[in-house]
């Protein structure tokens, strides 16, 4: 089948390449001419496992092409996926839908009769219905459906090719049939297909993200209690997670969540719930957000105590800049936020990250960045482990002892094995550990 993918950011690039890999003919569209040229040459704009190879292969096959023209896209296909960004509004917590509105309005001018516009962007409930009315005013028999994405950065290609579920919000049997046909290879591979109304489909995405964010903030709230009580949050998390009704995933105490999805999605969800009169139902999301932000403050506070109460004239090594391992994304990165706070308080900061240094340097120019871990730790008074990259699990703590000024490490992700570090003479600390004291 033929389709366009409008917006070649994170979601759009992955979706376009994966749909082409399934055998469909795909035209990716974006207003950024430089990005389109790079994609047309088979070069991905983001670092994502397996994406470079998949993109190069599908472009070479001819099944994936790119353009800057919505008119060309409308002439090419009758099915159009909208994958543009919905960031937080600069004047509040609601989602900024200007790009979604602009794309659909422009696309409507060129749509052929019987076209299907499928949103994948994360949007406030009611957006699909609103856009459907706008498009129908121009092309009466065009339809809007919603098909939220559930990609995890670092495993987005795998999540696209082997999804657990596919959710579509539709207003007709025709739209459902088109989407079932498009996703036939995935359904044959075992993906569960949910066909529902557009409002439910929109809510599934934000509800899932809100639940996962709540789990993370819950265990970080328990870490605060453990600090006050002298208890061990890692054992608590393991014991609680052993309950099959709860599960261990996302019960990982530490620095909290970041990135381009969870923070802005829970804020936009709460804002939209207020607009439709259901604000009290999700009022707890405000506390989820506050707990998450507080983890960054608690990490800085703990680090400050470990260097004697002031960062002035201190050297701090930061291990990790991306918001999570497996990604070069630093948007709303807790790691980079902590590094910035420490630098503002007078510390000399050196940052290491295996993939995200270019993006980190663009977002936060002041620290020194290096691809060499010992160089980052040179003469450090404190080492902060902020992003749990696998590379940091492989560090030989003994080799770093003569490199640093003081062998003190704060594991803000509670993910390093403390035994070899302490055996090598390091003073290792973590949020919510029995020796942590109060924040």
C-alpha positions as a printed NumPy array, in Angstrom:
array([[  0.   ,   0.   ,   0.   ],
       [  1.017,   3.621,  -0.473],
       [  1.218,   6.113,   2.373],
       [  2.878,   9.316,   3.447],
       [  4.503,   9.994,   6.808],
       [  4.361,  13.699,   7.573],
       [  7.001,  14.837,  10.043],
       [ 10.38 ,  13.1  ,  10.054],
       [ 11.376,  13.568,  13.652],
       [ 11.847,  10.662,  16.015],
       [  8.478,   8.975,  15.518],
       [  8.092,   9.794,  11.839],
       [ 11.515,   8.582,  10.741],
       [ 11.145,   5.283,  12.572],
       [  7.576,   4.765,  11.364],
       [  8.436,   5.549,   7.75 ],
       [ 11.421,   3.188,   7.667],
       [  9.542,   0.367,   9.391],
       [  6.471,   0.632,   7.163],
       [  8.734,   0.54 ,   4.113],
       [ 10.512,  -2.487,   5.57 ],
       [  7.11 ,  -4.223,   5.749],
       [  6.781,  -3.758,   1.997],
       [  4.704,  -0.589,   1.735],
       [  5.572,   2.356,  -0.504],
       [  6.273,   5.333,   1.754],
       [  6.868,   9.016,   1.091],
       [  8.296,  10.9  ,   4.076],
       [  7.528,  14.621,   4.161],
       [  9.061,  17.441,   6.19 ],
       [  9.548,  21.206,   5.881],
       [ 13.23 ,  20.86 ,   6.843],
       [ 14.972,  20.577,   3.469],
       [ 18.348,  19.685,   5.006],
       [ 16.807,  16.839,   6.978],
       [ 14.989,  15.581,   3.904],
       [ 18.24 ,  15.593,   1.927],
       [ 19.995,  13.634,   4.67 ],
       [ 17.178,  11.093,   4.882],
       [ 17.081,  10.713,   1.102],
       [ 20.762,   9.804,   1.306],
       [ 19.913,   7.112,   3.871],
       [ 21.253,   8.978,   6.916],
       [ 19.102,   9.019,  10.063],
       [ 18.805,  12.314,  11.995],
       [ 18.762,  10.466,  15.33 ],
       [ 20.725,   7.675,  16.961],
       [ 18.526,   4.65 ,  17.373],
       [ 19.548,   0.999,  17.371],
       [ 19.107,  -0.539,  13.92 ],
       [ 17.645,   2.59 ,  12.319],
       [ 20.629,   3.557,  10.151],
       [ 20.739,   0.136,   8.514],
       [ 16.964,  -0.035,   8.059],
       [ 16.782,   3.456,   6.584],
       [ 19.633,   2.848,   4.148],
       [ 18.105,  -0.458,   3.02 ],
       [ 14.586,   0.854,   2.448],
       [ 15.794,   3.983,   0.646],
       [ 17.983,   1.861,  -1.61 ],
       [ 15.045,  -0.453,  -2.349],
       [ 12.999,   2.489,  -3.609],
       [ 10.145,   1.798,  -1.195],
       [ 11.052,   4.839,   0.895],
       [ 11.408,   8.319,  -0.587],
       [ 11.341,  11.818,   0.856],
       [  9.932,  15.199,  -0.123],
       [  9.162,  18.657,   1.241],
       [  5.836,  18.881,  -0.623],
       [  2.471,  18.046,   0.92 ],
       [  0.921,  18.435,  -2.524],
       [  3.206,  15.699,  -3.819],
       [  2.244,  13.56 ,  -0.848],
       [ -1.489,  14.005,  -1.481],
       [ -1.002,  12.997,  -5.115],
       [  1.103,   9.989,  -4.086],
       [ -1.256,   8.356,  -1.575],
       [ -4.649,   8.423,   0.104],
       [ -3.368,   7.373,   3.538],
       [ -1.376,   9.958,   5.482],
       [  0.271,   9.535,   8.892],
       [  0.792,  12.762,  10.849],
       [  3.832,  12.496,  13.123],
       [  4.651,  16.104,  13.972],
       [  5.64 ,  17.261,  17.451],
       [  3.277,  18.361,  20.205],
       [  5.568,  20.025,  22.759],
       [  4.455,  21.795,  25.899],
       [  3.111,  25.275,  25.247],
       [  5.545,  28.052,  26.207],
       [  2.79 ,  29.845,  28.129],
       [  1.48 ,  26.882,  30.138],
       [  1.345,  23.128,  30.587],
       [ -1.047,  22.272,  27.747],
       [  0.141,  20.701,  24.498],
       [  1.136,  23.038,  21.68 ],
       [ -0.901,  21.866,  18.675],
       [  0.169,  24.536,  16.2  ],
       [  2.194,  22.105,  14.066],
       [ -0.582,  19.508,  14.022],
       [ -3.137,  22.142,  13.03 ],
       [ -0.894,  23.686,  10.376],
       [ -0.093,  20.336,   8.771],
       [ -3.686,  19.131,   8.643],
       [ -4.975,  22.461,   7.312],
       [ -2.357,  22.523,   4.551],
       [ -2.841,  18.836,   3.764],
       [ -6.615,  19.318,   3.469],
       [ -6.05 ,  21.742,   0.59 ],
       [ -4.507,  18.928,  -1.465],
       [ -6.34 ,  15.775,  -0.295],
       [ -8.039,  13.542,  -2.816],
       [-11.566,  12.257,  -2.096],
       [-11.658,   9.239,   0.189],
       [ -8.345,  10.039,   1.887],
       [ -7.566,   8.888,   5.435],
       [ -5.477,  11.088,   7.743],
       [ -4.04 ,   9.07 ,  10.625],
       [ -2.585,  10.876,  13.616],
       [  0.294,   9.32 ,  15.526],
       [  1.246,  12.409,  17.508],
       [  0.404,  12.453,  21.214],
       [ -2.489,  14.896,  21.528],
       [ -5.158,  15.995,  24.006],
       [ -8.374,  13.99 ,  23.877],
       [-10.793,  15.491,  21.364],
       [ -8.102,  16.562,  18.887],
       [ -8.988,  13.941,  16.262],
       [-12.652,  14.933,  16.286],
       [-11.734,  18.613,  15.964],
       [ -9.342,  17.968,  13.077],
       [-11.897,  15.717,  11.431],
       [-14.38 ,  18.58 ,  11.304],
       [-11.771,  20.937,   9.853],
       [-10.752,  18.506,   7.133],
       [-14.341,  17.521,   6.309],
       [-15.136,  21.188,   5.719],
       [-12.68 ,  21.066,   2.798],
       [-12.944,  17.425,   1.643],
       [-16.301,  16.056,   2.877],
       [-15.52 ,  12.355,   2.483],
       [-12.005,  12.469,   3.978],
       [-11.611,  10.84 ,   7.407],
       [ -9.403,  11.257,  10.447],
       [ -8.259,   8.315,  12.58 ],
       [ -5.851,   8.128,  15.488],
       [ -3.116,   5.512,  15.897],
       [ -0.895,   6.398,  18.888],
       [  2.717,   5.252,  18.969],
       [  4.212,   3.339,  21.893],
       [  7.903,   3.577,  21.037],
       [ 10.683,   3.483,  23.598],
       [ 13.792,   5.433,  22.7  ],
       [ 16.628,   2.967,  22.324],
       [ 14.372,   0.173,  21.072],
       [ 12.029,   2.039,  18.72 ],
       [ 12.711,  -0.111,  15.669],
       [ 12.055,  -3.3  ,  17.627],
       [  8.931,  -1.762,  19.152],
       [  7.68 ,  -0.866,  15.67 ],
       [  8.416,  -4.223,  14.073],
       [  7.284,  -6.363,  17.03 ],
       [  4.708,  -4.253,  18.909],
       [  2.729,  -5.641,  21.821],
       [ -0.419,  -3.865,  20.668],
       [ -1.775,  -1.641,  17.929],
       [ -4.468,   0.859,  18.893],
       [ -6.59 ,   2.601,  16.278],
       [ -9.352,   5.111,  16.852],
       [-11.671,   5.207,  13.843],
       [-15.045,   6.535,  12.762],
       [-15.822,   4.02 ,  10.016],
       [-15.372,   0.392,   9.035],
       [-13.421,   1.604,   5.997],
       [-10.794,   3.328,   8.141],
       [-10.434,   0.242,  10.34 ],
       [-10.046,  -1.962,   7.261],
       [ -7.3  ,   0.26 ,   5.83 ],
       [ -5.331,   0.19 ,   9.071],
       [ -5.793,  -3.55 ,   9.577],
       [ -4.443,  -4.104,   6.078],
       [ -1.472,  -1.796,   6.642],
       [ -0.544,  -3.627,   9.827],
       [ -1.255,  -7.168,   8.6  ],
       [  2.389,  -8.333,   8.988],
       [  2.416,  -7.159,  12.604],
       [ -0.923,  -8.764,  13.396],
       [  0.296, -12.046,  11.959],
       [  3.334, -11.773,  14.227],
       [  1.086, -11.592,  17.3  ],
       [  0.344,  -7.916,  17.932],
       [ -3.012,  -7.364,  19.655],
       [ -5.296,  -5.065,  17.65 ],
       [ -7.596,  -2.633,  19.486],
       [-10.15 ,  -0.802,  17.352],
       [-12.05 ,   1.907,  19.206],
       [-13.282,   5.489,  18.921],
       [-10.788,   8.307,  18.446],
       [-11.184,   9.719,  21.983],
       [-10.31 ,   6.38 ,  23.579],
       [ -7.311,   5.929,  21.278],
       [ -6.011,   9.376,  22.219],
       [ -6.445,   8.606,  25.916],
       [ -4.72 ,   5.21 ,  25.746],
       [ -1.376,   6.842,  25.008],
       [ -1.48 ,   9.492,  27.734],
       [ -2.956,   7.04 ,  30.243],
       [ -0.119,   4.564,  29.617],
       [  2.551,   7.247,  29.98 ],
       [  0.884,   8.609,  33.106],
       [  0.766,   5.18 ,  34.726],
       [  4.442,   4.504,  34.027],
       [  5.438,   7.957,  35.255],
       [  3.416,   7.347,  38.424],
       [  5.264,   4.079,  39.049],
       [  8.613,   5.846,  38.751],
       [  7.593,   8.672,  41.053],
       [  6.088,   6.239,  43.548],
       [  9.348,   4.38 ,  44.059],
       [ 11.246,   7.67 ,  44.241],
       [  8.844,   8.842,  46.936],
       [  9.665,   5.625,  48.778],
       [ 13.358,   6.482,  48.375],
       [ 12.733,   9.723,  50.258],
       [ 11.04 ,   7.786,  53.038],
       [ 13.913,   5.289,  53.098],
       [ 16.427,   8.128,  53.411],
       [ 14.534,   9.458,  56.42 ],
       [ 14.082,   6.014,  57.991],
       [ 17.537,   4.595,  57.293],
       [ 16.054,   1.875,  55.06 ],
       [ 17.23 ,   0.455,  51.715],
       [ 15.02 ,   1.412,  48.776],
       [ 16.667,  -1.059,  46.384],
       [ 15.608,  -4.   ,  48.552],
       [ 12.2  ,  -2.417,  49.06 ],
       [ 11.751,  -2.03 ,  45.285],
       [ 12.794,  -5.624,  44.621],
       [ 10.438,  -6.979,  47.27 ],
       [  7.493,  -4.855,  46.126],
       [  8.182,  -5.687,  42.479],
       [  8.188,  -9.416,  43.226],
       [  4.425,  -9.133,  43.664],
       [  3.028, -10.246,  40.296],
       [  0.223,  -7.715,  40.609],
       [  2.808,  -4.903,  40.653],
       [  5.861,  -6.105,  38.711],
       [  9.427,  -4.878,  38.844],
       [  9.48 ,  -2.784,  35.648],
       [  9.69 ,   0.967,  36.277],
       [ 10.217,   0.417,  40.004],
       [ 13.764,   1.7  ,  39.656],
       [ 14.623,   4.342,  42.26 ],
       [ 16.871,   7.122,  41.121],
       [ 17.045,  10.398,  39.291],
       [ 13.599,  10.103,  37.73 ],
       [ 12.198,  10.384,  34.228],
       [ 12.874,  12.908,  31.502],
       [ 12.903,  12.994,  27.722],
       [ 10.41 ,  14.354,  25.24 ],
       [  7.366,  12.321,  26.355],
       [  6.64 ,  11.667,  30.026],
       [  7.093,  15.188,  31.463],
       [  5.137,  17.077,  28.821],
       [  2.542,  14.326,  28.362],
       [  1.451,  14.16 ,  31.994],
       [  1.279,  17.95 ,  32.176],
       [ -0.769,  18.169,  28.992],
       [ -3.06 ,  15.363,  30.222],
       [ -3.728,  17.186,  33.47 ],
       [ -4.33 ,  20.46 ,  31.612],
       [ -6.782,  18.843,  29.201],
       [ -8.6  ,  17.065,  32.033],
       [ -9.138,  20.464,  33.663],
       [-10.575,  21.822,  30.404],
       [-13.151,  19.042,  30.123],
       [-14.125,  19.109,  33.808],
       [-12.179,  16.06 ,  34.981],
       [ -9.245,  17.808,  36.618],
       [ -9.759,  16.258,  40.051],
       [ -9.549,  12.755,  38.56 ],
       [ -5.917,  13.257,  37.552],
       [ -4.859,  15.805,  40.168],
       [ -2.34 ,  13.247,  41.453],
       [ -0.308,  13.786,  38.26 ],
       [  0.782,  17.171,  39.593],
       [  2.383,  15.397,  42.567],
       [  3.92 ,  12.791,  40.249],
       [  5.536,  15.681,  38.377],
       [  6.699,  17.387,  41.582],
       [  8.248,  14.199,  42.963],
       [ 10.103,  13.706,  39.712],
       [ 11.468,  17.235,  39.675],
       [ 12.414,  16.934,  43.345],
       [ 14.692,  13.978,  42.539],
       [ 16.954,  16.322,  40.64 ],
       [ 17.038,  18.718,  43.568],
       [ 17.707,  15.869,  46.007],
       [ 20.587,  14.648,  43.863],
       [ 22.194,  18.087,  43.796],
       [ 21.662,  18.456,  47.551],
       [ 23.237,  15.084,  48.244],
       [ 26.162,  15.855,  45.939],
       [ 26.721,  19.189,  47.672],
       [ 26.99 ,  17.493,  51.067],
       [ 29.455,  14.974,  49.669],
       [ 31.846,  17.77 ,  48.637],
       [ 31.677,  19.515,  51.992],
       [ 28.672,  21.809,  51.613],
       [ 29.738,  23.916,  48.624],
       [ 30.628,  23.279,  44.994],
       [ 32.947,  26.295,  44.841],
       [ 36.414,  25.215,  43.658],
       [ 35.266,  21.591,  43.345],
       [ 35.707,  19.338,  40.342],
       [ 32.735,  17.13 ,  39.505],
       [ 32.677,  14.346,  36.924],
       [ 29.307,  13.542,  35.357],
       [ 28.762,  10.123,  33.816],
       [ 25.855,  10.409,  31.411],
       [ 24.093,  13.282,  29.64 ],
       [ 21.24 ,  11.636,  27.724],
       [ 17.906,  11.206,  29.479],
       [ 18.233,   7.413,  29.179],
       [ 20.762,   4.891,  27.87 ],
       [ 20.56 ,   3.865,  24.235],
       [ 19.629,   7.363,  23.077],
       [ 21.365,  10.622,  22.216],
       [ 18.288,  12.596,  23.313],
       [ 18.94 ,  15.238,  25.984],
       [ 15.49 ,  16.847,  25.967],
       [ 14.473,  17.417,  29.583],
       [ 17.371,  15.192,  30.627],
       [ 17.589,  14.841,  34.431],
       [ 21.319,  14.165,  34.057],
       [ 21.966,  17.398,  32.19 ],
       [ 19.742,  19.325,  34.614],
       [ 21.858,  18.126,  37.539],
       [ 25.08 ,  18.944,  35.684],
       [ 23.78 ,  22.457,  34.992],
       [ 22.823,  23.025,  38.644],
       [ 26.203,  21.85 ,  39.901],
       [ 27.995,  24.087,  37.399],
       [ 25.87 ,  27.097,  38.377],
       [ 26.921,  26.615,  41.993],
       [ 30.574,  26.972,  41.084],
       [ 31.851,  23.491,  40.281],
       [ 34.124,  22.694,  37.349],
       [ 32.119,  20.018,  35.526],
       [ 33.305,  17.449,  33.021],
       [ 30.69 ,  15.316,  31.282],
       [ 31.037,  11.931,  29.613],
       [ 28.404,  10.221,  27.47 ],
       [ 28.855,   7.522,  24.809],
       [ 26.405,   9.064,  22.308],
       [ 24.868,  12.361,  23.388],
       [ 27.808,  14.768,  23.621],
       [ 26.928,  16.82 ,  20.533],
       [ 23.34 ,  17.331,  21.664],
       [ 24.435,  17.97 ,  25.252],
       [ 26.985,  20.562,  24.166],
       [ 24.332,  22.354,  22.103],
       [ 21.9  ,  22.383,  25.046],
       [ 24.441,  23.2  ,  27.774],
       [ 27.681,  24.701,  26.43 ],
       [ 29.445,  25.477,  29.728],
       [ 30.777,  22.105,  30.973],
       [ 33.716,  20.324,  29.379],
       [ 32.673,  17.268,  27.373],
       [ 34.767,  14.21 ,  26.657],
       [ 34.436,  10.705,  25.234],
       [ 37.117,   9.485,  27.647],
       [ 35.889,   8.36 ,  31.086],
       [ 39.244,   8.801,  32.894],
       [ 39.551,  12.277,  31.376],
       [ 36.108,  13.178,  32.713],
       [ 37.133,  11.949,  36.177],
       [ 40.557,  13.605,  36.272],
       [ 41.151,  15.226,  39.698],
       [ 37.424,  14.973,  40.488],
       [ 36.245,  15.563,  44.034],
       [ 33.04 ,  13.723,  43.202],
       [ 31.822,  11.421,  40.43 ],
       [ 28.104,  11.526,  39.616],
       [ 26.599,   8.485,  37.883],
       [ 23.51 ,   9.979,  36.238],
       [ 22.62 ,   7.911,  33.145],
       [ 22.852,   4.112,  33.494],
       [ 24.76 ,   3.33 ,  30.302],
       [ 26.122,  -0.264,  30.124],
       [ 29.591,   1.225,  29.642],
       [ 29.576,   2.441,  33.231],
       [ 28.952,  -1.069,  34.525],
       [ 32.257,  -2.065,  32.9  ],
       [ 34.388,   0.565,  34.652],
       [ 37.256,  -0.793,  36.736],
       [ 36.925,   1.219,  39.981],
       [ 40.536,   0.455,  40.949],
       [ 41.84 ,   2.093,  37.785],
       [ 39.992,   5.331,  38.581],
       [ 41.286,   5.698,  42.14 ],
       [ 44.608,   7.341,  41.131],
       [ 42.783,   9.498,  38.571],
       [ 40.397,  11.3  ,  40.927],
       [ 41.233,  13.647,  43.773],
       [ 38.769,  11.978,  46.103],
       [ 37.222,   8.542,  45.393],
       [ 33.623,   9.55 ,  46.123],
       [ 30.771,   8.45 ,  43.861],
       [ 27.055,   9.227,  43.977],
       [ 25.076,   6.607,  42.072],
       [ 21.921,   8.582,  41.349],
       [ 20.487,   5.63 ,  39.402],
       [ 21.032,   2.949,  42.033],
       [ 22.307,   0.675,  39.273],
       [ 26.029,   0.149,  39.921],
       [ 27.273,  -2.861,  41.87 ],
       [ 28.541,  -1.206,  45.048],
       [ 30.803,  -4.107,  46.076],
       [ 33.72 ,  -3.617,  43.647],
       [ 33.644,   0.142,  44.113],
       [ 33.806,  -0.071,  47.891],
       [ 36.397,  -2.85 ,  47.715],
       [ 38.552,  -0.51 ,  45.611],
       [ 38.343,   2.175,  48.298],
       [ 35.505,   4.288,  46.963],
       [ 32.938,   5.975,  49.169],
       [ 29.79 ,   5.089,  47.224],
       [ 26.421,   6.693,  47.939],
       [ 22.936,   6.382,  46.455],
       [ 19.52 ,   7.938,  46.947],
       [ 17.47 ,   5.877,  49.371],
       [ 20.307,   3.74 ,  50.705],
       [ 20.638,   2.888,  54.435],
       [ 23.605,   5.244,  54.9  ],
       [ 21.99 ,   8.117,  53.083],
       [ 20.566,  10.094,  55.96 ],
       [ 17.962,  12.757,  55.262],
       [ 17.962,  14.956,  52.17 ]])
